Amino acid sequence: MLAVKTAAPRATFAKSAGCSSWAATSRFHTSSLRAASQPKPTMEPRLPRNLLSMADLSPVQMQNILSHAAALKSASKAPRTPGQLPLEQTLSGKTIAIMFSKRSTRTRVATETSVASLGGHPMFLGPSDIQLGVNESLYDSAKVIGSMTDGIMARVGGHEEVETLAKESGVPVINALSALYHPTQILADLLTLLETYSPKGTHDLSSLSGLKVAWVGDANNILFDMLVCFPRLGIELSVATPKGYEVDKGVWKTMEDGVAAQRSNGGGEQGLKGITQWTSNPLEAVKDADIIVTDTWISMGDEASKEQRLRDFAGFQVTSQMASKGGAKNDWKFMHCLPRKSEEVDDEVFYSKRSLVFPEAENRKWTIMALADLLWGRATHK
């Protein structure tokens, strides 16, 4: 097993600014605010203008987004009087382009409902509406769509496509999935982990430091965004992929650079450090795991190699037997971003009490809503 010490130590967040300062800029109805479970993040001045990967966010910025997502979730579900809106309409009068060149269920539904809940107009542009870089150059599309909208949520092919949109559109862009990264999924995963492992009502990212997450499956965009995120939070990430399915070298360098930058900014050496381990043996990866995660073995665009991939991933199905034989913790949990095929995880695990997949799916909405509010609604970015 390849074991590389990569992460900054235990994530620590200053405690000088409580959630009351956050609430002062986040004007929910008072009754909803009282019902909301609000952690106490420290506010950095600005978020990045665009979110293209988790590498764009510092741990404190992640904390702020997740705290806001938790507050939005609580406020939306709190009892209210007839006619009372649960949320401030920060997107009123704004149009958000949802540009998806690939199919989507959870991300599309989460984005459209989030924009509508905040008073905005979600405008979906699917593969039959746009062909990025085909009928028109990506540069031209970015200029035109950016001039008519207030923000873009983009699901693309190559990561360079979303980078071009961010550079040329003139409006904040959120990456809804590219070949390299999937940051909105990782934010939903983190919120789900906080709801499971943090002291009740706190949503404190530092409480995740020391957890071990085992990834069993393909080396894909979700894993890559975990790599550039989890080690900086002190989360141990243990990866098992078949031989020949290795990490993108650029992603690995981004991970190492992010850890180095965090240390140089005062990360210190105290506490439990995150470790990234890489193996081709799933049993090695799941040893002492708190959470086992997998994903599709056949990503969009890989359909032509389906039969070969099924052969390559033989033995990688997540089962209770695998977890027990590999030595996962007795109370291990399971996560999957969906959609799921039975060869990736059996029904016993997928529908068990261990499974967090449906809360994880719902949290796509609340984390995307937080991003929509902060980047497109309140414009709390650089």
N, C-alpha and C positions, 0 to 999 in steps of 0.2 A: 504493500500500500504506500502510495506517495502521500506524505504528510508534510504540509508546508505551514509554518506559523505565519499568518498573514494579518491578523486583525489587531486593531487597537484594543486596549484593555477595556474593562468594564465601562459601559457607557455611563457618563455622569452628566447631569444637567443641572445648571444653576437653579437655585430655589428662590431667588430674590423677587421674581415677578410671578404672581399667582394668577389663577384663572380669572380673578376679578378684573384684571387689566385686559384680558382677552375678551371678556364679556362686554367691556366698555366699548369695544369696536365691533362687536357682533350683536346687533340689536334684535334678538328674538323677542317675542312677546314674553312679558314677565312671568306669566304662569308656566310657559314652556321652559324658560330658563331655570326656574326653581326645580322643575322636574328633571332637568338634564343632569347627567352624571359628568362632571367637568373636572378633568385633571388640571395640573398646574404647570404648564410649560413656561419656559423662558422664551420671550419673543426676540427673534433676530429682526433687524429692520425690514428686510425684504426677502421674498422668495425669488428664485430665478424666474425670468420672464417666461421661459419655456421649460417643460418637463419632458425630456427625451429619454432619460434613464434615471435609475436611482442614484447613479453617481453624481447627478446634478444637485442632490440634496445633502445637507449636513445632517447629523443625527438630531440636532435641535430643530431644524426645519421639518424633518420627518415627524418629530414629536408634536410640533404645532399643527401640522396637517391632520394627524391622527386624533389629536385632542379635539380639533374642530369637527372632524367626522363623527366622533362619538357624541359630541354635543348636538350636532344636526340630527343624528339618529334618535337621540332621546327626545329632542324637541318635537320632531315629526310624529313621534308615537305618543306624546303626552296628551292627556285629555284637554279639550278646548271647547269654548262656547260656540254655538252655531254661528257661522259666518266669519269666525276668526281664522286668519291664515296662520299656520304653524311657523312659517319662516318669513323673514324679511325678503322682499322681492328685489334682490340685488341685480338680477338680470332683466328687469323690466325694460322693454324697449330695445333689447339686444338680441341679435341673431347669431347663433352658434352653428357653424358648418361641421357636420359629422361626415367626414370624407373617408369612406371605407372601400378600399380596393379588394378587400377579402371579406368573406362572410363572417357574421358575428351574431350572437344571441345575447349573452350577458352584458357585454360591453355596450352594445347598441341600446338595449333596454335601460341599462343603468344611466347612460348619458342622456337619452331623450327624457326620461322621467326626472332626472336631476335638474336639467335645464328648465323644464316646464315647472317644476316645484319652486324654482327660484324666480319665476315670472318671465323667463326668456322664451325665445322661439327656436326650437331645434330643427335644423334643416338637414335632412339626411341625403347624402349623395353617395349612391352605391356604385358597384362595378358597371352597371348598365347606364349610369349617368355620367360617369367620368372614367377616363382611362389615363391615369397619370403618366405623362411622358410619351403617350402613343399618338392620339389625335392632336395634341398640343403639348408643347414643352412643359416640363414641370415648373420651370421658372415663370412662364406665362400664366399657368394655372394659379400659382401661388400669388402672383401680383393681382390677378383679377378677383379671385375669391377673397383674398385678404382685404381688398378695397370695398367689399360689399358686406362683410361680416365683422363680428367683434371678437371672434376666437375660432380656433380650429381644433377639433379632435380627429386625429388621423390614424387610420389603420392601413399600413403600407406593406410593400415587399422589402426592398433593400433599405437599410437604415439611413442611407444617404438621401433617400426620398423625404423622410420626415425632417432631416437636417436642412434640406433645401427649403421646405415649407417654413420652417422656423426662421431661416435667414431672410427669406424674400417676401413673406406674406405681410409683414408689418403688424401682425396681431399675435397674441400669445397662442402657442401651439402645445398640445399635449399628445404624446405618443400613446396611441391606443393599442399598439402592437407593431413591431417591426421584426425583421429577421434576427436582430441582435437583442432587443430589449422589450420588456413588457412592464413598465413601472406601475401602471394602475393596478395590475394584478398583485404585485408585491405589497403595495400599500394595503390592499384588502387582506392579504395574508397576515400582515403585521397587526392590523386591527383585530383579526380573528385570534391571533396568538395572545394579544393583550387581553381580550375578553376571556380567554381560557386560563392564562397564567398570571396576570398581574393581580395584585390585591384588589378586591372588589371596589369598583368605582374610581380607580386611580388612573388606569391606562398609561402607566409610566413605562416608557421604553426600557429604562435601566433594569426593570424587573425581568426582562428577557435574557439578560446577560447570563451566560452559563448554560442555556438550553442547547441541546444537540438536535439538529435537524438533519435527517438522512434523506438524501435525494437518490431515488432508484429509478433510472430510466434514461431518456435521451438527453444529450447535451444541447439544450435549446435556449430560446430567448428568456424563458422564465428562470431557468437555472442561472443564466448569465447575469440577470438582474439581481438574483440572490447573492451571487458572488461579489458584486460591487457594493452590496448593501450589508449583508448579515455580519461579515467579519468586523465591520466598523461598529457594530452594536454589541460585540462580545458574544455573538451566537456562533457556536461551533457548527460547521457545515461539512458533512461527510457525504461524498458523492460516489455513486457506483454507476458507471456507464459501460456498455460493451466495448471491447477493444476496437479502436478505429473511430470511436465517437468521443473525441476529446474537446477540450475547451478552446474557444477562439483565442489566439495569442493576444490580440488587441484587448479583449475583455480581461484576460489575466493581468495584463500590464495596467489597465485601468483600475483593477482591484488593488494591485500593489501600490500604485500611485496614490490612491485614495487613503489607504492605510498609512502610508508614509506622511501624507499631508496632515492627517489627523494627529499623528504623533508629534509632528513639528509644531502643531498649533496648541500643544499642551495636553495631549491625550494622556501622557504619563505612562507609567508602567505598573500601576497598582491594579489589583483585581484580576479576574479570570480573563485570559485572552482568547479570542476566537481562533480557531484552527480550521484550515481547509484541508481535508483529506480526499484523495482521489484513488479509486480502485476499480477493478473490473469485476469484483466479487460482491454481490449484494449483501451477503451474510456479513462481510467485514464492515460494510457501510452502516448497517443497522445496529451494530453493537452499541449498547447503552443509549440508544436514540430515544428522545422524548417525542419526536414527531417524525413520521415517515411520509414523504411526499413523492408523488409521481405525476406524470402527465402523459399525453398522447405519445405514442411511439411514432406516429406518422403525421407530421405536421402538414399544414396547408402548403402544397407545392411538392410534397414528397410522395404523393400517391403512386407514382410510377415505380417506386422502389419498395412498395408495400410488402411483397412476398419476401424479399431479401431482408427487410427490416424485421419482419416477424421471426425469421430464423435467427437473426443476430440477437434479438432480445429474449430468446428462449431462456427461461430461468429467472427472468426479472419481474414476473408477476408478484405483486404485493399480496401476501396471504398471512394469516395468523401463524401458520407453520414456519414461514420464512422469518417472521419477526421473533418467534420463540427460539428457533434454531440459531439465529444470529445473535441473540442475546439483547434484544431491545428491552427497554424498561417495561415493567409489568403494566403500567398505566399509559403506554404510548398512544398517541393520537395519529389520525390519518388525514391528509389533505390532498386535494386534487382540484385543479382549476376548472375542469369540465371543458368540453364534453368528454365522457369517459367510455372506454371500451372494456369489455370483460377480461380481455387478455392482459390488461394493465393492472387490474386489481379485481379480486373476486367479490361476489355479492356479499359474502359473509363480512368482509371488512368494510366494503363501501357503504352498506346500510346498517352498520353496527353503531353502538353508542360511542365507539372510538372515533367515528367519522365526523369531521368538521366541515364537510364539503358544502352543505347547504347554508350554514351561517357564513361560510367563506364566500359563497356566491352572492348572498344578500349584501355583504359588506362591499361588494363592487360598487353598489349604488352610493353608499354613504361616503366612501373615500373619493369617488368621482365627484360627488356633490360638493365635498369640501374643496377640491381643486377648482371646480367651476366657480364657486363662490369667491375664492381667494384670487384666482388668476384672471377670471373674466368679469366677475361682479364687482369686487372691491378693488381690483387692480393693485393688490399688495405685493407687487413684484418690482424688480429693478428696472 
